[in-house]
Amino acid sequence: MRIVNIITLLLVIIGGINWLLVGLADTDLVATLFGGQDSTFSVVVYVLVGLSAIWQLGPLFRAMSADQTAAEANSIRH
């Protein structure tokens, strides 16, 4: 599960950076790299980023329900 958490976190970060570029420079880097917003590759990336955000809700809620020490120990152990 740790590898899934790392991959999904990286995808969420990529999505956040992409939105930053859209907001600041009106540039969709994913669309630029993969042939436009409607290309299959872009759509796959957008879907993976969205699913990754949903996946990351689990670790967020677990961390919020645990005290700080337990949340930190859990993140280091796994």
PyMOL Python script that loads the backbone (N, CA, C, O; Angstrom):
from pymol import cmd

cmd.read_pdbstr("""\
ATOM      1  N   MET A   1       0.810  -1.198   0.000  1.00  0.00           N
ATOM      2  CA  MET A   1       0.000   0.000   0.000  1.00  0.00           C
ATOM      3  C   MET A   1       0.853   1.262   0.000  1.00  0.00           C
ATOM      4  O   MET A   1       0.425   2.300  -0.504  1.00  0.00           O
ATOM      5  N   ARG A   2       2.049   1.179   0.560  1.00  0.00           N
ATOM      6  CA  ARG A   2       2.872   2.380   0.627  1.00  0.00           C
ATOM      7  C   ARG A   2       3.209   2.900  -0.772  1.00  0.00           C
ATOM      8  O   ARG A   2       3.204   4.108  -1.005  1.00  0.00           O
ATOM      9  N   ILE A   3       3.501   1.990  -1.697  1.00  0.00           N
ATOM     10  CA  ILE A   3       3.845   2.422  -3.049  1.00  0.00           C
ATOM     11  C   ILE A   3       2.657   3.096  -3.722  1.00  0.00           C
ATOM     12  O   ILE A   3       2.830   4.052  -4.478  1.00  0.00           O
ATOM     13  N   VAL A   4       1.447   2.602  -3.451  1.00  0.00           N
ATOM     14  CA  VAL A   4       0.246   3.238  -4.007  1.00  0.00           C
ATOM     15  C   VAL A   4       0.087   4.635  -3.430  1.00  0.00           C
ATOM     16  O   VAL A   4      -0.246   5.572  -4.155  1.00  0.00           O
ATOM     17  N   ASN A   5       0.324   4.782  -2.127  1.00  0.00           N
ATOM     18  CA  ASN A   5       0.229   6.108  -1.515  1.00  0.00           C
ATOM     19  C   ASN A   5       1.251   7.075  -2.097  1.00  0.00           C
ATOM     20  O   ASN A   5       0.940   8.245  -2.316  1.00  0.00           O
ATOM     21  N   ILE A   6       2.454   6.603  -2.348  1.00  0.00           N
ATOM     22  CA  ILE A   6       3.494   7.469  -2.916  1.00  0.00           C
ATOM     23  C   ILE A   6       3.127   7.873  -4.341  1.00  0.00           C
ATOM     24  O   ILE A   6       3.231   9.044  -4.704  1.00  0.00           O
ATOM     25  N   ILE A   7       2.699   6.906  -5.142  1.00  0.00           N
ATOM     26  CA  ILE A   7       2.337   7.205  -6.528  1.00  0.00           C
ATOM     27  C   ILE A   7       1.157   8.167  -6.587  1.00  0.00           C
ATOM     28  O   ILE A   7       1.167   9.126  -7.359  1.00  0.00           O
ATOM     29  N   THR A   8       0.132   7.903  -5.762  1.00  0.00           N
ATOM     30  CA  THR A   8      -1.031   8.790  -5.798  1.00  0.00           C
ATOM     31  C   THR A   8      -0.692  10.180  -5.286  1.00  0.00           C
ATOM     32  O   THR A   8      -1.218  11.170  -5.795  1.00  0.00           O
ATOM     33  N   LEU A   9       0.174  10.268  -4.291  1.00  0.00           N
ATOM     34  CA  LEU A   9       0.590  11.583  -3.806  1.00  0.00           C
ATOM     35  C   LEU A   9       1.351  12.338  -4.890  1.00  0.00           C
ATOM     36  O   LEU A   9       1.138  13.535  -5.078  1.00  0.00           O
ATOM     37  N   LEU A  10       2.232  11.650  -5.602  1.00  0.00           N
ATOM     38  CA  LEU A  10       2.960  12.298  -6.700  1.00  0.00           C
ATOM     39  C   LEU A  10       2.003  12.787  -7.790  1.00  0.00           C
ATOM     40  O   LEU A  10       2.183  13.877  -8.335  1.00  0.00           O
ATOM     41  N   LEU A  11       0.996  11.986  -8.103  1.00  0.00           N
ATOM     42  CA  LEU A  11       0.019  12.406  -9.116  1.00  0.00           C
ATOM     43  C   LEU A  11      -0.794  13.612  -8.649  1.00  0.00           C
ATOM     44  O   LEU A  11      -1.111  14.492  -9.450  1.00  0.00           O
ATOM     45  N   VAL A  12      -1.132  13.661  -7.369  1.00  0.00           N
ATOM     46  CA  VAL A  12      -1.848  14.822  -6.840  1.00  0.00           C
ATOM     47  C   VAL A  12      -0.960  16.064  -6.912  1.00  0.00           C
ATOM     48  O   VAL A  12      -1.442  17.152  -7.230  1.00  0.00           O
ATOM     49  N   ILE A  13       0.314  15.914  -6.626  1.00  0.00           N
ATOM     50  CA  ILE A  13       1.251  17.042  -6.724  1.00  0.00           C
ATOM     51  C   ILE A  13       1.367  17.512  -8.167  1.00  0.00           C
ATOM     52  O   ILE A  13       1.356  18.713  -8.435  1.00  0.00           O
ATOM     53  N   ILE A  14       1.479  16.573  -9.093  1.00  0.00           N
ATOM     54  CA  ILE A  14       1.532  16.935 -10.518  1.00  0.00           C
ATOM     55  C   ILE A  14       0.272  17.688 -10.922  1.00  0.00           C
ATOM     56  O   ILE A  14       0.336  18.690 -11.634  1.00  0.00           O
ATOM     57  N   GLY A  15      -0.878  17.195 -10.460  1.00  0.00           N
ATOM     58  CA  GLY A  15      -2.132  17.881 -10.761  1.00  0.00           C
ATOM     59  C   GLY A  15      -2.171  19.278 -10.178  1.00  0.00           C
ATOM     60  O   GLY A  15      -2.650  20.212 -10.822  1.00  0.00           O
ATOM     61  N   GLY A  16      -1.670  19.426  -8.965  1.00  0.00           N
ATOM     62  CA  GLY A  16      -1.630  20.755  -8.345  1.00  0.00           C
ATOM     63  C   GLY A  16      -0.721  21.715  -9.092  1.00  0.00           C
ATOM     64  O   GLY A  16      -1.057  22.886  -9.268  1.00  0.00           O
ATOM     65  N   ILE A  17       0.419  21.227  -9.526  1.00  0.00           N
ATOM     66  CA  ILE A  17       1.336  22.064 -10.314  1.00  0.00           C
ATOM     67  C   ILE A  17       0.698  22.437 -11.646  1.00  0.00           C
ATOM     68  O   ILE A  17       0.839  23.568 -12.110  1.00  0.00           O
ATOM     69  N   ASN A  18      -0.001  21.488 -12.259  1.00  0.00           N
ATOM     70  CA  ASN A  18      -0.679  21.781 -13.518  1.00  0.00           C
ATOM     71  C   ASN A  18      -1.723  22.884 -13.320  1.00  0.00           C
ATOM     72  O   ASN A  18      -1.819  23.801 -14.136  1.00  0.00           O
ATOM     73  N   TRP A  19      -2.510  22.796 -12.233  1.00  0.00           N
ATOM     74  CA  TRP A  19      -3.506  23.839 -11.967  1.00  0.00           C
ATOM     75  C   TRP A  19      -2.845  25.180 -11.664  1.00  0.00           C
ATOM     76  O   TRP A  19      -3.375  26.229 -12.030  1.00  0.00           O
ATOM     77  N   LEU A  20      -1.691  25.153 -10.999  1.00  0.00           N
ATOM     78  CA  LEU A  20      -0.946  26.391 -10.764  1.00  0.00           C
ATOM     79  C   LEU A  20      -0.582  27.045 -12.091  1.00  0.00           C
ATOM     80  O   LEU A  20      -0.747  28.253 -12.263  1.00  0.00           O
ATOM     81  N   LEU A  21      -0.086  26.238 -13.026  1.00  0.00           N
ATOM     82  CA  LEU A  21       0.281  26.781 -14.344  1.00  0.00           C
ATOM     83  C   LEU A  21      -0.939  27.285 -15.110  1.00  0.00           C
ATOM     84  O   LEU A  21      -0.857  28.287 -15.821  1.00  0.00           O
ATOM     85  N   VAL A  22      -2.066  26.595 -14.966  1.00  0.00           N
ATOM     86  CA  VAL A  22      -3.297  27.060 -15.619  1.00  0.00           C
ATOM     87  C   VAL A  22      -3.697  28.414 -15.048  1.00  0.00           C
ATOM     88  O   VAL A  22      -4.069  29.324 -15.790  1.00  0.00           O
ATOM     89  N   GLY A  23      -3.619  28.543 -13.727  1.00  0.00           N
ATOM     90  CA  GLY A  23      -4.019  29.794 -13.086  1.00  0.00           C
ATOM     91  C   GLY A  23      -3.087  30.958 -13.345  1.00  0.00           C
ATOM     92  O   GLY A  23      -3.537  32.084 -13.558  1.00  0.00           O
ATOM     93  N   LEU A  24      -1.789  30.693 -13.329  1.00  0.00           N
ATOM     94  CA  LEU A  24      -0.818  31.776 -13.475  1.00  0.00           C
ATOM     95  C   LEU A  24      -0.464  32.096 -14.920  1.00  0.00           C
ATOM     96  O   LEU A  24      -0.274  33.259 -15.276  1.00  0.00           O
ATOM     97  N   ALA A  25      -0.378  31.076 -15.740  1.00  0.00           N
ATOM     98  CA  ALA A  25       0.139  31.280 -17.094  1.00  0.00           C
ATOM     99  C   ALA A  25      -0.833  30.835 -18.184  1.00  0.00           C
ATOM    100  O   ALA A  25      -0.490  30.851 -19.366  1.00  0.00           O
ATOM    101  N   ASP A  26      -2.046  30.435 -17.791  1.00  0.00           N
ATOM    102  CA  ASP A  26      -3.045  29.958 -18.746  1.00  0.00           C
ATOM    103  C   ASP A  26      -2.462  28.860 -19.641  1.00  0.00           C
ATOM    104  O   ASP A  26      -2.727  28.810 -20.842  1.00  0.00           O
ATOM    105  N   THR A  27      -1.663  27.985 -19.027  1.00  0.00           N
ATOM    106  CA  THR A  27      -1.013  26.893 -19.748  1.00  0.00           C
ATOM    107  C   THR A  27      -1.341  25.573 -19.068  1.00  0.00           C
ATOM    108  O   THR A  27      -1.053  25.385 -17.886  1.00  0.00           O
ATOM    109  N   ASP A  28      -1.940  24.666 -19.815  1.00  0.00           N
ATOM    110  CA  ASP A  28      -2.226  23.321 -19.312  1.00  0.00           C
ATOM    111  C   ASP A  28      -1.075  22.428 -19.756  1.00  0.00           C
ATOM    112  O   ASP A  28      -1.027  21.984 -20.903  1.00  0.00           O
ATOM    113  N   LEU A  29      -0.155  22.170 -18.842  1.00  0.00           N
ATOM    114  CA  LEU A  29       1.048  21.416 -19.173  1.00  0.00           C
ATOM    115  C   LEU A  29       0.720  19.994 -19.613  1.00  0.00           C
ATOM    116  O   LEU A  29       1.355  19.470 -20.528  1.00  0.00           O
ATOM    117  N   VAL A  30      -0.263  19.363 -18.973  1.00  0.00           N
ATOM    118  CA  VAL A  30      -0.659  18.007 -19.361  1.00  0.00           C
ATOM    119  C   VAL A  30      -1.142  18.000 -20.798  1.00  0.00           C
ATOM    120  O   VAL A  30      -0.738  17.144 -21.586  1.00  0.00           O
ATOM    121  N   ALA A  31      -2.002  18.945 -21.147  1.00  0.00           N
ATOM    122  CA  ALA A  31      -2.511  19.029 -22.524  1.00  0.00           C
ATOM    123  C   ALA A  31      -1.383  19.323 -23.506  1.00  0.00           C
ATOM    124  O   ALA A  31      -1.354  18.770 -24.605  1.00  0.00           O
ATOM    125  N   THR A  32      -0.462  20.186 -23.114  1.00  0.00           N
ATOM    126  CA  THR A  32       0.658  20.520 -23.981  1.00  0.00           C
ATOM    127  C   THR A  32       1.539  19.305 -24.244  1.00  0.00           C
ATOM    128  O   THR A  32       1.965  19.064 -25.374  1.00  0.00           O
ATOM    129  N   LEU A  33       1.806  18.543 -23.187  1.00  0.00           N
ATOM    130  CA  LEU A  33       2.691  17.384 -23.332  1.00  0.00           C
ATOM    131  C   LEU A  33       2.034  16.223 -24.070  1.00  0.00           C
ATOM    132  O   LEU A  33       2.716  15.467 -24.763  1.00  0.00           O
ATOM    133  N   PHE A  34       0.720  16.072 -23.928  1.00  0.00           N
ATOM    134  CA  PHE A  34       0.060  14.878 -24.437  1.00  0.00           C
ATOM    135  C   PHE A  34      -0.912  15.135 -25.583  1.00  0.00           C
ATOM    136  O   PHE A  34      -1.763  14.289 -25.860  1.00  0.00           O
ATOM    137  N   GLY A  35      -0.811  16.273 -26.251  1.00  0.00           N
ATOM    138  CA  GLY A  35      -1.566  16.476 -27.477  1.00  0.00           C
ATOM    139  C   GLY A  35      -2.938  17.101 -27.335  1.00  0.00           C
ATOM    140  O   GLY A  35      -3.812  16.826 -28.158  1.00  0.00           O
ATOM    141  N   GLY A  36      -3.163  17.918 -26.341  1.00  0.00           N
ATOM    142  CA  GLY A  36      -4.438  18.606 -26.188  1.00  0.00           C
ATOM    143  C   GLY A  36      -5.289  17.986 -25.097  1.00  0.00           C
ATOM    144  O   GLY A  36      -5.069  16.846 -24.687  1.00  0.00           O
ATOM    145  N   GLN A  37      -6.273  18.762 -24.629  1.00  0.00           N
ATOM    146  CA  GLN A  37      -7.116  18.311 -23.532  1.00  0.00           C
ATOM    147  C   GLN A  37      -7.965  17.101 -23.881  1.00  0.00           C
ATOM    148  O   GLN A  37      -8.318  16.319 -22.999  1.00  0.00           O
ATOM    149  N   ASP A  38      -8.297  16.938 -25.148  1.00  0.00           N
ATOM    150  CA  ASP A  38      -9.178  15.851 -25.560  1.00  0.00           C
ATOM    151  C   ASP A  38      -8.430  14.587 -25.976  1.00  0.00           C
ATOM    152  O   ASP A  38      -9.055  13.580 -26.311  1.00  0.00           O
ATOM    153  N   SER A  39      -7.095  14.630 -25.958  1.00  0.00           N
ATOM    154  CA  SER A  39      -6.348  13.437 -26.359  1.00  0.00           C
ATOM    155  C   SER A  39      -6.518  12.348 -25.305  1.00  0.00           C
ATOM    156  O   SER A  39      -6.743  12.633 -24.129  1.00  0.00           O
ATOM    157  N   THR A  40      -6.408  11.133 -25.733  1.00  0.00           N
ATOM    158  CA  THR A  40      -6.584   9.990 -24.834  1.00  0.00           C
ATOM    159  C   THR A  40      -5.597  10.042 -23.679  1.00  0.00           C
ATOM    160  O   THR A  40      -5.973   9.795 -22.533  1.00  0.00           O
ATOM    161  N   PHE A  41      -4.347  10.358 -23.964  1.00  0.00           N
ATOM    162  CA  PHE A  41      -3.332  10.396 -22.907  1.00  0.00           C
ATOM    163  C   PHE A  41      -3.641  11.475 -21.870  1.00  0.00           C
ATOM    164  O   PHE A  41      -3.486  11.244 -20.670  1.00  0.00           O
ATOM    165  N   SER A  42      -4.078  12.653 -22.327  1.00  0.00           N
ATOM    166  CA  SER A  42      -4.437  13.714 -21.382  1.00  0.00           C
ATOM    167  C   SER A  42      -5.600  13.299 -20.506  1.00  0.00           C
ATOM    168  O   SER A  42      -5.579  13.513 -19.294  1.00  0.00           O
ATOM    169  N   VAL A  43      -6.614  12.708 -21.113  1.00  0.00           N
ATOM    170  CA  VAL A  43      -7.782  12.271 -20.346  1.00  0.00           C
ATOM    171  C   VAL A  43      -7.371  11.226 -19.313  1.00  0.00           C
ATOM    172  O   VAL A  43      -7.851  11.255 -18.180  1.00  0.00           O
ATOM    173  N   VAL A  44      -6.491  10.307 -19.689  1.00  0.00           N
ATOM    174  CA  VAL A  44      -6.019   9.292 -18.744  1.00  0.00           C
ATOM    175  C   VAL A  44      -5.293   9.958 -17.575  1.00  0.00           C
ATOM    176  O   VAL A  44      -5.504   9.585 -16.421  1.00  0.00           O
ATOM    177  N   VAL A  45      -4.448  10.933 -17.863  1.00  0.00           N
ATOM    178  CA  VAL A  45      -3.725  11.630 -16.796  1.00  0.00           C
ATOM    179  C   VAL A  45      -4.709  12.363 -15.890  1.00  0.00           C
ATOM    180  O   VAL A  45      -4.586  12.292 -14.667  1.00  0.00           O
ATOM    181  N   TYR A  46      -5.690  13.073 -16.472  1.00  0.00           N
ATOM    182  CA  TYR A  46      -6.671  13.792 -15.662  1.00  0.00           C
ATOM    183  C   TYR A  46      -7.441  12.835 -14.758  1.00  0.00           C
ATOM    184  O   TYR A  46      -7.663  13.131 -13.584  1.00  0.00           O
ATOM    185  N   VAL A  47      -7.847  11.689 -15.299  1.00  0.00           N
ATOM    186  CA  VAL A  47      -8.600  10.699 -14.511  1.00  0.00           C
ATOM    187  C   VAL A  47      -7.716  10.127 -13.406  1.00  0.00           C
ATOM    188  O   VAL A  47      -8.168   9.976 -12.271  1.00  0.00           O
ATOM    189  N   LEU A  48      -6.465   9.807 -13.723  1.00  0.00           N
ATOM    190  CA  LEU A  48      -5.561   9.269 -12.703  1.00  0.00           C
ATOM    191  C   LEU A  48      -5.303  10.278 -11.583  1.00  0.00           C
ATOM    192  O   LEU A  48      -5.226   9.900 -10.414  1.00  0.00           O
ATOM    193  N   VAL A  49      -5.170  11.548 -11.932  1.00  0.00           N
ATOM    194  CA  VAL A  49      -4.966  12.579 -10.913  1.00  0.00           C
ATOM    195  C   VAL A  49      -6.208  12.690 -10.029  1.00  0.00           C
ATOM    196  O   VAL A  49      -6.094  12.794  -8.808  1.00  0.00           O
ATOM    197  N   GLY A  50      -7.386  12.668 -10.638  1.00  0.00           N
ATOM    198  CA  GLY A  50      -8.620  12.738  -9.857  1.00  0.00           C
ATOM    199  C   GLY A  50      -8.805  11.540  -8.942  1.00  0.00           C
ATOM    200  O   GLY A  50      -9.176  11.695  -7.779  1.00  0.00           O
ATOM    201  N   LEU A  51      -8.549  10.345  -9.463  1.00  0.00           N
ATOM    202  CA  LEU A  51      -8.649   9.139  -8.637  1.00  0.00           C
ATOM    203  C   LEU A  51      -7.616   9.159  -7.520  1.00  0.00           C
ATOM    204  O   LEU A  51      -7.880   8.689  -6.414  1.00  0.00           O
ATOM    205  N   SER A  52      -6.440   9.704  -7.811  1.00  0.00           N
ATOM    206  CA  SER A  52      -5.392   9.808  -6.792  1.00  0.00           C
ATOM    207  C   SER A  52      -5.823  10.738  -5.665  1.00  0.00           C
ATOM    208  O   SER A  52      -5.547  10.471  -4.495  1.00  0.00           O
ATOM    209  N   ALA A  53      -6.493  11.819  -6.015  1.00  0.00           N
ATOM    210  CA  ALA A  53      -6.986  12.745  -4.985  1.00  0.00           C
ATOM    211  C   ALA A  53      -7.995  12.041  -4.086  1.00  0.00           C
ATOM    212  O   ALA A  53      -7.967  12.207  -2.867  1.00  0.00           O
ATOM    213  N   ILE A  54      -8.885  11.258  -4.686  1.00  0.00           N
ATOM    214  CA  ILE A  54      -9.861  10.509  -3.892  1.00  0.00           C
ATOM    215  C   ILE A  54      -9.141   9.504  -2.998  1.00  0.00           C
ATOM    216  O   ILE A  54      -9.483   9.366  -1.824  1.00  0.00           O
ATOM    217  N   TRP A  55      -8.157   8.808  -3.534  1.00  0.00           N
ATOM    218  CA  TRP A  55      -7.395   7.825  -2.759  1.00  0.00           C
ATOM    219  C   TRP A  55      -6.724   8.494  -1.555  1.00  0.00           C
ATOM    220  O   TRP A  55      -6.698   7.928  -0.462  1.00  0.00           O
ATOM    221  N   GLN A  56      -6.185   9.692  -1.758  1.00  0.00           N
ATOM    222  CA  GLN A  56      -5.462  10.385  -0.698  1.00  0.00           C
ATOM    223  C   GLN A  56      -6.369  10.874   0.424  1.00  0.00           C
ATOM    224  O   GLN A  56      -5.876  11.285   1.474  1.00  0.00           O
ATOM    225  N   LEU A  57      -7.677  10.837   0.224  1.00  0.00           N
ATOM    226  CA  LEU A  57      -8.590  11.179   1.313  1.00  0.00           C
ATOM    227  C   LEU A  57      -8.465  10.178   2.460  1.00  0.00           C
ATOM    228  O   LEU A  57      -8.609  10.551   3.625  1.00  0.00           O
ATOM    229  N   GLY A  58      -8.198   8.908   2.139  1.00  0.00           N
ATOM    230  CA  GLY A  58      -8.035   7.888   3.176  1.00  0.00           C
ATOM    231  C   GLY A  58      -6.918   8.221   4.144  1.00  0.00           C
ATOM    232  O   GLY A  58      -7.161   8.294   5.349  1.00  0.00           O
ATOM    233  N   PRO A  59      -5.683   8.429   3.654  1.00  0.00           N
ATOM    234  CA  PRO A  59      -4.602   8.799   4.572  1.00  0.00           C
ATOM    235  C   PRO A  59      -4.872  10.113   5.314  1.00  0.00           C
ATOM    236  O   PRO A  59      -4.484  10.268   6.471  1.00  0.00           O
ATOM    237  N   LEU A  60      -5.536  11.051   4.645  1.00  0.00           N
ATOM    238  CA  LEU A  60      -5.859  12.321   5.302  1.00  0.00           C
ATOM    239  C   LEU A  60      -6.793  12.097   6.483  1.00  0.00           C
ATOM    240  O   LEU A  60      -6.540  12.604   7.576  1.00  0.00           O
ATOM    241  N   PHE A  61      -7.869  11.343   6.276  1.00  0.00           N
ATOM    242  CA  PHE A  61      -8.816  11.101   7.357  1.00  0.00           C
ATOM    243  C   PHE A  61      -8.206  10.266   8.471  1.00  0.00           C
ATOM    244  O   PHE A  61      -8.502  10.491   9.645  1.00  0.00           O
ATOM    245  N   ARG A  62      -7.353   9.300   8.116  1.00  0.00           N
ATOM    246  CA  ARG A  62      -6.677   8.521   9.154  1.00  0.00           C
ATOM    247  C   ARG A  62      -5.767   9.415   9.994  1.00  0.00           C
ATOM    248  O   ARG A  62      -5.713   9.275  11.216  1.00  0.00           O
ATOM    249  N   ALA A  63      -5.063  10.320   9.350  1.00  0.00           N
ATOM    250  CA  ALA A  63      -4.171  11.226  10.081  1.00  0.00           C
ATOM    251  C   ALA A  63      -4.970  12.188  10.951  1.00  0.00           C
ATOM    252  O   ALA A  63      -4.535  12.541  12.048  1.00  0.00           O
ATOM    253  N   MET A  64      -6.130  12.611  10.473  1.00  0.00           N
ATOM    254  CA  MET A  64      -6.953  13.538  11.251  1.00  0.00           C
ATOM    255  C   MET A  64      -7.588  12.855  12.457  1.00  0.00           C
ATOM    256  O   MET A  64      -7.834  13.499  13.477  1.00  0.00           O
ATOM    257  N   SER A  65      -7.854  11.561  12.346  1.00  0.00           N
ATOM    258  CA  SER A  65      -8.502  10.864  13.448  1.00  0.00           C
ATOM    259  C   SER A  65      -7.497  10.380  14.498  1.00  0.00           C
ATOM    260  O   SER A  65      -7.890  10.045  15.616  1.00  0.00           O
ATOM    261  N   ALA A  66      -6.231  10.339  14.158  1.00  0.00           N
ATOM    262  CA  ALA A  66      -5.189   9.933  15.107  1.00  0.00           C
ATOM    263  C   ALA A  66      -4.544  11.174  15.696  1.00  0.00           C
ATOM    264  O   ALA A  66      -4.629  12.262  15.125  1.00  0.00           O
ATOM    265  N   ASP A  67      -3.903  11.006  16.835  1.00  0.00           N
ATOM    266  CA  ASP A  67      -3.157  12.144  17.352  1.00  0.00           C
ATOM    267  C   ASP A  67      -1.893  12.332  16.512  1.00  0.00           C
ATOM    268  O   ASP A  67      -1.527  11.443  15.743  1.00  0.00           O
ATOM    269  N   GLN A  68      -1.245  13.441  16.648  1.00  0.00           N
ATOM    270  CA  GLN A  68      -0.103  13.794  15.803  1.00  0.00           C
ATOM    271  C   GLN A  68       1.004  12.751  15.883  1.00  0.00           C
ATOM    272  O   GLN A  68       1.551  12.364  14.850  1.00  0.00           O
ATOM    273  N   THR A  69       1.346  12.289  17.070  1.00  0.00           N
ATOM    274  CA  THR A  69       2.414  11.313  17.226  1.00  0.00           C
ATOM    275  C   THR A  69       2.093  10.011  16.515  1.00  0.00           C
ATOM    276  O   THR A  69       2.952   9.443  15.840  1.00  0.00           O
ATOM    277  N   ALA A  70       0.872   9.536  16.659  1.00  0.00           N
ATOM    278  CA  ALA A  70       0.471   8.291  16.015  1.00  0.00           C
ATOM    279  C   ALA A  70       0.459   8.443  14.502  1.00  0.00           C
ATOM    280  O   ALA A  70       0.858   7.524  13.786  1.00  0.00           O
ATOM    281  N   ALA A  71       0.008   9.589  14.007  1.00  0.00           N
ATOM    282  CA  ALA A  71      -0.012   9.805  12.567  1.00  0.00           C
ATOM    283  C   ALA A  71       1.399   9.822  12.000  1.00  0.00           C
ATOM    284  O   ALA A  71       1.645   9.250  10.938  1.00  0.00           O
ATOM    285  N   GLU A  72       2.320  10.463  12.687  1.00  0.00           N
ATOM    286  CA  GLU A  72       3.703  10.499  12.222  1.00  0.00           C
ATOM    287  C   GLU A  72       4.345   9.120  12.293  1.00  0.00           C
ATOM    288  O   GLU A  72       5.072   8.737  11.376  1.00  0.00           O
ATOM    289  N   ALA A  73       4.097   8.382  13.339  1.00  0.00           N
ATOM    290  CA  ALA A  73       4.654   7.040  13.470  1.00  0.00           C
ATOM    291  C   ALA A  73       4.105   6.130  12.404  1.00  0.00           C
ATOM    292  O   ALA A  73       4.834   5.294  11.868  1.00  0.00           O
ATOM    293  N   ASN A  74       2.835   6.273  12.084  1.00  0.00           N
ATOM    294  CA  ASN A  74       2.202   5.451  11.060  1.00  0.00           C
ATOM    295  C   ASN A  74       2.782   5.744   9.683  1.00  0.00           C
ATOM    296  O   ASN A  74       2.976   4.825   8.887  1.00  0.00           O
ATOM    297  N   SER A  75       3.061   7.012   9.391  1.00  0.00           N
ATOM    298  CA  SER A  75       3.590   7.361   8.087  1.00  0.00           C
ATOM    299  C   SER A  75       5.037   6.888   7.930  1.00  0.00           C
ATOM    300  O   SER A  75       5.459   6.565   6.819  1.00  0.00           O
ATOM    301  N   ILE A  76       5.789   6.843   9.004  1.00  0.00           N
ATOM    302  CA  ILE A  76       7.184   6.394   8.941  1.00  0.00           C
ATOM    303  C   ILE A  76       7.242   4.868   8.854  1.00  0.00           C
ATOM    304  O   ILE A  76       8.056   4.318   8.112  1.00  0.00           O
ATOM    305  N   ARG A  77       6.397   4.200   9.595  1.00  0.00           N
ATOM    306  CA  ARG A  77       6.423   2.747   9.669  1.00  0.00           C
ATOM    307  C   ARG A  77       6.029   2.095   8.346  1.00  0.00           C
ATOM    308  O   ARG A  77       6.601   1.065   7.990  1.00  0.00           O
ATOM    309  N   HIS A  78       5.084   2.650   7.615  1.00  0.00           N
ATOM    310  CA  HIS A  78       4.594   2.024   6.390  1.00  0.00           C
ATOM    311  C   HIS A  78       5.404   2.531   5.280  1.00  0.00           C
ATOM    312  O   HIS A  78       5.184   2.150   4.130  1.00  0.00           O
TER     313      HIS A  78
END
""", "prot")
cmd.dss("prot")
cmd.show_as("cartoon", "prot")
cmd.util.cbc("prot")
cmd.orient("prot")
